[in-house]
Amino acid sequence: MEYVNALRASYFMSYRVAKTGEPHTITEDFLIPAMKAVVKCMLGEKAEEKLDSIPLSNDTVSRCIADMAENVLSQLVNRVRNSDYYSLQLDKSTDLDSLAKLLVYVRYMYESTIHEDFLFCHSLSTQTTEEEIFLLLDNFMSENRIDWSRCVGISTDGAKSMMGKHSGVVVRIKAVATEATWVYCSIDREALASQKMPENLMSVLSDAVKMVNFITGQCQNSRIFATLCDEMGNDHLPLLMHTEVRWLSRGKVLTRLFELHSELQVFFTDHLPFAQSSCLEDTAWLQRLAYLADIFSCLNELSLGLQGLSTTIFKTQDKIESMIKKLLFWDSCLKRNEIDSFPTLQEFLAANDNMVLHECVKADIMEHLQQLSKQLRKYFPKMDNANSWIRNPFKVP
C-alpha cells in the first residue's frame, strides 16, 4: 500500500511539473529538498524519511508525463471514434525555435453535448507543403482508427497550402471525407481585414513599432528606460515587444506606447537620439497614435469574442455585424466632431487645453473606419436565411 501511495504521489508531482512547464529535473533539484525541509520541520524526521520512497528522478517524471499524455489521448480518440460526427480545425504555426508545427483541434459529440479539444501537435520536419500536411494528418487518423467518413467540417486559415483549389489540404481531406464542408477561420479573416489602412496611419504604426523595438530589442536601452519611468513616477511596466505572430500585439503595444509617450520623449532627448523621436513632438502624429490605440483595442476585443468554446458561426456573424455597425456609427459621430467613442484620443485632446482634432487626422480616421467596415464585409459576407432555423427552430419563414 505504501508503494502504491508513493507511485500516486509521483504522478501527482509529475502532473504539476507538466502543467507549469518546468524542467523535469526540478523535482530532484528543488521540490524534494524543499518538501523534506518542510515535512521535517512540521512532522519530524520519521515523516521525512517516507518521502525517500517517492520515485521522482528525471526519467521517472518524464515517463509519468508520457503515460498521462498517452492516457488523455486514448480517452479523446475513443470519444471521437464513438461520435457520430466530428469536425477539425487545422493551424500551421512555428514555435520559438522557428520549427514548423501542425496543430489540430477537434469538435465532437459526447454524451449528447458538443465538446472541443486539442487533438495533437506534430512537427513538420522537412517541408510544409499541402502533401506533407495531409500525410501527417492522415497518418494520425489511420493510426488511431478514426473514420474519415464521419468528418463533416474543416476549418483552416487562408494559406495556399491549406485552401489550394487543386491540391490543397482541404481538397485532399474532401477526397476522403466526402461530407465535409470547409469554413475559413474567422480569426484569420478578422486579422486580414484589419491590416489595410490609410498611408498616414500606416506610417504612424510603423514608426511606433520601430520605437518600441529600438528600446525593447536592446537590454541596455530597456534598463535605462525602465529606470527613467521609475524616476518619473510612472507605475507602468516596460514597453511590450511588438510581434506580428501574436494577434493581440498591436493593441497592447500601441496603448502602452501612448501612455508612455512623455517618458519616451525624455528618453530620446536626454539619452539616445533616435530618427523617429521628432514624431513625439508632432500633435497630429500623437492624435493618430491615440486613435490607433483605441481602434486596435476594439479589434482586440472583437478577436477575443470570436474565440472560446462553443463559439458558432452564428455568434461570430453577430459580432461582426455589430462591429460593422459600430464603425459606421463612429464615422457618423466624427462628422459631427464627436469623439466620445475613442477614449484615449478624447483624453489626450482634453489634457492639452481641449485641443482641436486636426482636420487631416479626422479625414484619416474617417477613411480608416469606412475602409475597415468594407474589409470586414468583404471577408464576412452576409449570411443567407437558409440555416436560420438552427438559431430559432420554432420560427417559421
C-alpha positions as CSV (number, residue, x, y, z in Angstrom):
1,M,0.0,0.0,0.0
2,E,2.8,2.3,0.8
3,Y,4.3,1.7,-2.6
4,V,1.0,2.5,-4.3
5,N,0.7,5.8,-2.4
6,A,4.3,6.7,-3.4
7,L,3.6,5.9,-7.0
8,R,0.4,8.1,-6.9
9,A,2.4,10.9,-5.3
10,S,4.9,10.6,-8.1
11,Y,2.2,11.0,-10.7
12,F,0.6,14.0,-8.9
13,M,4.0,15.7,-8.7
14,S,4.7,14.9,-12.4
15,Y,1.3,16.3,-13.3
16,R,2.2,19.6,-11.6
17,V,5.6,19.8,-13.3
18,A,4.0,19.3,-16.7
19,K,1.4,22.0,-16.1
20,T,3.9,24.6,-15.1
21,G,6.3,23.7,-18.0
22,E,9.3,23.4,-15.7
23,P,12.3,21.2,-16.4
24,H,11.8,17.6,-15.2
25,T,14.9,17.9,-13.0
26,I,13.2,20.4,-10.8
27,T,11.8,17.6,-8.7
28,E,15.2,16.4,-7.6
29,D,16.9,19.7,-7.6
30,F,14.3,21.8,-5.7
31,L,10.9,20.2,-4.9
32,I,12.1,17.1,-2.9
33,P,14.7,19.0,-0.8
34,A,12.1,21.7,-0.1
35,M,9.4,19.1,0.8
36,K,11.8,17.3,3.1
37,A,12.7,20.5,4.9
38,V,9.1,21.4,5.4
39,V,8.0,17.9,6.5
40,K,10.9,17.6,8.9
41,C,10.1,20.9,10.4
42,M,6.4,20.2,10.8
43,L,6.1,16.4,11.3
44,G,9.6,15.2,12.3
45,E,12.4,13.1,10.8
46,K,10.3,9.9,10.6
47,A,7.8,11.5,8.3
48,E,10.7,13.0,6.3
49,E,12.1,9.5,5.6
50,K,8.9,8.5,3.9
51,L,9.5,11.0,1.1
52,D,12.5,8.9,0.0
53,S,10.1,6.2,-1.3
54,I,8.6,8.6,-3.9
55,P,10.2,7.9,-7.3
56,L,10.9,11.4,-8.7
57,S,14.0,11.1,-10.9
58,N,14.2,12.9,-14.2
59,D,13.5,9.8,-16.1
60,T,10.6,8.8,-13.8
61,V,8.9,12.2,-14.2
62,S,9.3,12.1,-18.0
63,R,7.8,8.6,-18.0
64,C,4.9,9.6,-15.8
65,I,4.1,12.6,-18.0
66,A,4.3,10.4,-21.1
67,D,1.9,7.9,-19.5
68,M,-0.6,10.6,-18.6
69,A,-0.4,12.2,-22.1
70,E,-1.0,8.8,-23.7
71,N,-4.0,8.1,-21.4
72,V,-5.5,11.5,-22.2
73,L,-5.0,11.0,-26.0
74,S,-6.5,7.5,-25.7
75,Q,-9.7,8.8,-24.0
76,L,-10.0,11.6,-26.5
77,V,-9.6,9.3,-29.5
78,N,-12.2,6.9,-28.1
79,R,-14.6,9.8,-27.8
80,V,-14.1,10.9,-31.3
81,R,-14.4,7.3,-32.6
82,N,-17.7,6.9,-30.9
83,S,-19.1,10.3,-32.1
84,D,-21.5,10.2,-35.0
85,Y,-19.8,13.3,-36.5
86,Y,-16.8,15.4,-35.8
87,S,-15.1,18.5,-37.3
88,L,-11.4,19.5,-37.5
89,Q,-9.6,22.8,-37.3
90,L,-6.1,23.0,-38.7
91,D,-3.4,25.6,-37.9
92,K,0.1,25.7,-39.2
93,S,2.4,27.7,-37.0
94,T,6.0,28.0,-35.8
95,D,7.5,27.7,-32.3
96,L,10.2,29.8,-30.6
97,D,12.9,27.8,-32.4
98,S,11.2,28.6,-35.8
99,L,10.2,24.9,-36.2
100,A,7.0,24.4,-38.2
101,K,4.1,22.8,-36.3
102,L,0.8,21.4,-37.3
103,L,-1.9,22.0,-34.6
104,V,-5.2,20.2,-34.9
105,Y,-8.4,20.7,-32.8
106,V,-11.5,18.6,-32.9
107,R,-15.1,19.2,-32.1
108,Y,-17.3,16.1,-31.5
109,M,-20.4,14.8,-29.8
110,Y,-20.1,13.2,-26.3
111,E,-23.0,12.4,-24.0
112,S,-25.3,14.4,-26.2
113,T,-23.2,17.5,-25.9
114,I,-20.7,19.2,-28.3
115,H,-17.1,19.1,-26.9
116,E,-14.0,20.8,-28.2
117,D,-10.5,19.5,-27.6
118,F,-6.9,19.9,-28.7
119,L,-6.2,16.7,-30.8
120,F,-2.5,16.8,-31.5
121,C,0.5,18.9,-32.3
122,H,3.2,17.4,-34.6
123,S,6.3,18.8,-36.2
124,L,6.6,19.3,-39.9
125,S,10.2,18.1,-40.1
126,T,11.0,18.8,-43.7
127,Q,8.6,20.8,-45.9
128,T,5.3,22.5,-45.1
129,T,3.6,21.6,-48.4
130,E,0.0,20.5,-48.7
131,E,1.1,16.9,-49.3
132,E,3.2,16.8,-46.1
133,I,0.5,18.4,-44.0
134,F,-2.2,16.0,-45.3
135,L,0.1,13.0,-44.9
136,L,0.8,13.8,-41.3
137,L,-2.9,14.3,-40.6
138,D,-3.9,11.1,-42.5
139,N,-1.3,9.0,-40.7
140,F,-2.6,10.1,-37.3
141,M,-6.2,9.3,-38.3
142,S,-5.2,5.9,-39.6
143,E,-3.0,5.0,-36.6
144,N,-5.8,5.9,-34.2
145,R,-8.5,4.3,-36.4
146,I,-10.6,7.4,-36.7
147,D,-13.1,7.2,-39.6
148,W,-12.7,9.9,-42.1
149,S,-16.3,9.4,-43.4
150,R,-17.6,11.0,-40.1
151,C,-15.8,14.2,-40.6
152,V,-18.3,16.9,-41.6
153,G,-16.4,20.1,-41.1
154,I,-12.9,21.6,-41.7
155,S,-11.7,25.0,-40.7
156,T,-8.3,26.4,-41.8
157,D,-6.6,29.7,-42.5
158,G,-6.2,31.2,-45.9
159,A,-2.7,29.8,-46.7
160,K,-2.2,28.5,-50.2
161,S,-1.1,25.1,-48.8
162,M,-4.4,24.8,-47.0
163,M,-7.0,26.0,-49.5
164,G,-5.4,25.5,-52.9
165,K,-8.1,24.7,-55.5
166,H,-6.4,21.7,-57.0
167,S,-4.1,20.1,-54.4
168,G,-4.6,22.0,-51.1
169,V,-5.1,20.2,-47.8
170,V,-8.8,20.9,-47.8
171,V,-9.2,19.3,-51.3
172,R,-7.3,16.2,-50.1
173,I,-9.5,15.9,-47.0
174,K,-12.7,16.2,-49.0
175,A,-11.5,13.4,-51.2
176,V,-11.6,11.0,-48.2
177,A,-14.3,12.8,-46.2
178,T,-17.0,13.5,-48.9
179,E,-19.5,15.0,-46.4
180,A,-17.1,17.6,-45.1
181,T,-17.6,21.3,-45.7
182,W,-14.9,23.9,-45.4
183,V,-15.0,27.1,-43.3
184,Y,-12.5,29.9,-43.4
185,C,-11.1,30.6,-39.9
186,S,-12.9,33.7,-38.6
187,I,-9.9,34.9,-36.5
188,D,-7.7,34.9,-39.6
189,R,-10.3,36.7,-41.6
190,E,-10.6,39.4,-39.0
191,A,-6.8,39.8,-38.8
192,L,-6.6,40.2,-42.6
193,A,-9.5,42.7,-42.6
194,S,-7.7,45.0,-40.1
195,Q,-4.4,45.1,-42.0
196,K,-5.4,47.7,-44.6
197,M,-5.4,51.3,-43.5
198,P,-4.6,54.8,-44.9
199,E,-1.0,55.6,-45.6
200,N,-0.6,58.2,-42.8
201,L,-1.9,55.8,-40.2
202,M,0.3,53.0,-41.5
203,S,3.3,55.4,-41.2
204,V,2.4,56.1,-37.6
205,L,2.1,52.4,-36.8
206,S,5.5,51.7,-38.5
207,D,7.2,54.5,-36.6
208,A,5.6,53.3,-33.3
209,V,6.9,49.7,-33.8
210,K,10.4,51.0,-34.6
211,M,10.5,53.0,-31.4
212,V,9.3,50.0,-29.3
213,N,11.7,47.6,-30.9
214,F,14.6,50.0,-30.6
215,I,14.1,50.1,-26.8
216,T,13.0,46.5,-26.1
217,G,15.3,44.9,-28.6
218,Q,18.4,46.0,-26.6
219,C,18.8,45.2,-22.9
220,Q,20.7,48.4,-22.1
221,N,18.1,50.6,-23.7
222,S,15.3,48.7,-21.9
223,R,17.1,49.1,-18.5
224,I,17.7,52.8,-18.9
225,F,14.1,53.4,-20.0
226,A,12.7,51.4,-17.1
227,T,14.8,53.4,-14.7
228,L,13.6,56.7,-16.3
229,C,10.0,55.6,-15.9
230,D,10.6,54.8,-12.3
231,E,12.3,58.2,-11.7
232,M,9.3,60.0,-13.3
233,G,6.9,58.2,-11.0
234,N,5.3,56.0,-13.7
235,D,3.9,52.7,-12.5
236,H,3.7,51.1,-15.9
237,L,5.8,48.1,-16.8
238,P,8.3,48.4,-19.6
239,L,7.2,48.6,-23.2
240,L,5.9,45.4,-24.8
241,M,7.7,43.9,-27.7
242,H,5.8,44.0,-31.0
243,T,5.3,40.8,-33.0
244,E,3.1,40.1,-36.0
245,V,2.6,36.5,-34.7
246,R,0.6,37.5,-31.7
247,W,-2.7,38.8,-32.9
248,L,-3.2,40.9,-29.7
249,S,0.2,42.5,-30.1
250,R,-0.8,45.8,-31.8
251,G,-3.5,46.9,-29.4
252,K,-1.4,46.3,-26.3
253,V,1.8,47.8,-27.7
254,L,0.1,51.0,-29.0
255,T,-1.8,51.5,-25.8
256,R,1.4,51.2,-23.7
257,L,3.4,53.3,-26.1
258,F,0.9,56.1,-25.9
259,E,0.7,56.0,-22.1
260,L,4.5,56.4,-22.0
261,H,5.0,58.9,-24.9
262,S,6.1,61.6,-22.5
263,E,8.8,59.3,-21.0
264,L,9.8,58.3,-24.4
265,Q,10.3,61.9,-25.5
266,V,12.6,62.5,-22.5
267,F,14.5,59.2,-23.1
268,F,15.3,60.1,-26.7
269,T,16.2,63.7,-25.9
270,D,18.4,63.1,-22.9
271,H,19.9,59.6,-23.5
272,L,19.7,58.1,-27.0
273,P,18.9,60.2,-30.1
274,F,16.5,58.3,-32.5
275,A,15.4,59.2,-36.0
276,Q,11.7,58.9,-35.3
277,S,11.8,60.7,-32.0
278,S,10.7,64.0,-33.6
279,C,7.3,62.4,-34.1
280,L,6.6,62.6,-30.3
281,E,6.5,66.4,-30.7
282,D,4.0,66.3,-33.5
283,T,0.5,66.7,-32.2
284,A,-1.1,65.3,-35.4
285,W,1.2,62.2,-35.1
286,L,0.2,61.8,-31.4
287,Q,-3.5,62.1,-32.3
288,R,-3.2,59.4,-34.9
289,L,-1.4,57.2,-32.4
290,A,-4.1,57.7,-29.8
291,Y,-6.7,56.7,-32.4
292,L,-4.8,53.6,-33.3
293,A,-4.5,52.6,-29.7
294,D,-8.3,52.9,-29.4
295,I,-9.3,51.2,-32.6
296,F,-6.9,48.3,-32.1
297,S,-8.1,47.8,-28.6
298,C,-11.6,47.4,-30.0
299,L,-10.3,44.9,-32.6
300,N,-8.6,43.0,-29.8
301,E,-12.0,42.7,-28.0
302,L,-13.5,41.5,-31.3
303,S,-10.8,38.9,-31.8
304,L,-11.3,37.6,-28.2
305,G,-15.1,37.5,-28.9
306,L,-14.5,35.2,-31.9
307,Q,-12.8,32.6,-29.8
308,G,-13.8,30.3,-27.0
309,L,-15.6,27.0,-26.5
310,S,-18.9,26.5,-28.2
311,T,-18.5,29.5,-30.5
312,T,-20.7,29.1,-33.5
313,I,-20.8,30.7,-36.9
314,F,-24.0,32.5,-35.9
315,K,-22.3,34.1,-32.8
316,T,-19.3,35.0,-35.0
317,Q,-21.5,36.7,-37.6
318,D,-23.5,38.6,-35.0
319,K,-20.3,40.0,-33.5
320,I,-19.0,41.0,-36.9
321,E,-22.3,42.7,-37.8
322,S,-22.2,44.5,-34.5
323,M,-18.7,45.7,-35.2
324,I,-19.6,47.0,-38.7
325,K,-22.5,48.9,-37.3
326,K,-20.2,50.4,-34.7
327,L,-17.7,51.5,-37.3
328,L,-20.4,53.2,-39.4
329,F,-21.8,54.9,-36.2
330,W,-18.4,56.1,-35.2
331,D,-17.9,57.6,-38.7
332,S,-21.1,59.5,-38.4
333,C,-20.1,60.8,-35.0
334,L,-16.8,62.1,-36.3
335,K,-18.7,64.1,-39.0
336,R,-20.4,65.9,-36.0
337,N,-17.0,66.3,-34.3
338,E,-18.0,63.8,-31.6
339,I,-15.1,61.6,-30.4
340,D,-16.5,60.0,-27.3
341,S,-16.1,56.6,-28.8
342,F,-12.3,57.0,-28.7
343,P,-11.4,57.4,-25.0
344,T,-7.6,57.7,-25.4
345,L,-7.9,60.3,-28.2
346,Q,-10.5,62.2,-26.2
347,E,-8.4,62.2,-23.1
348,F,-5.4,63.4,-25.0
349,L,-7.3,66.3,-26.5
350,A,-8.8,67.3,-23.1
351,A,-5.4,67.1,-21.4
352,N,-3.9,69.6,-23.9
353,D,-6.2,72.5,-23.3
354,N,-9.1,71.0,-25.2
355,M,-7.0,70.7,-28.3
356,V,-9.0,70.5,-31.6
357,L,-8.7,67.4,-33.7
358,H,-6.7,68.2,-36.8
359,E,-8.8,68.1,-40.0
360,C,-6.2,65.9,-41.7
361,V,-6.3,63.4,-38.8
362,K,-10.1,63.5,-38.8
363,A,-10.1,62.6,-42.5
364,D,-7.6,59.7,-42.0
365,I,-9.8,58.3,-39.2
366,M,-13.0,58.5,-41.2
367,E,-11.3,56.9,-44.2
368,H,-10.0,54.1,-42.0
369,L,-13.4,53.5,-40.3
370,Q,-15.1,53.3,-43.7
371,Q,-12.3,51.1,-45.1
372,L,-12.4,48.8,-42.1
373,S,-16.1,48.3,-42.4
374,K,-15.8,47.4,-46.1
375,Q,-13.0,45.0,-45.4
376,L,-15.0,43.2,-42.7
377,R,-17.9,42.9,-45.1
378,K,-15.6,41.6,-47.8
379,Y,-14.3,38.8,-45.5
380,F,-17.6,38.2,-43.7
381,P,-20.4,38.4,-46.3
382,K,-24.0,38.5,-45.0
383,M,-25.4,35.1,-44.3
384,D,-28.5,33.8,-46.1
385,N,-31.5,32.7,-44.2
386,A,-31.3,29.0,-45.3
387,N,-30.0,27.9,-41.9
388,S,-31.8,30.4,-39.7
389,W,-34.0,27.6,-38.3
390,I,-30.9,26.4,-36.4
391,R,-30.8,29.6,-34.4
392,N,-34.5,29.5,-33.8
393,P,-36.2,26.2,-34.7
394,F,-39.7,27.5,-33.8
395,K,-39.6,30.4,-36.2
396,V,-41.3,29.7,-39.5
397,P,-40.0,31.6,-42.5
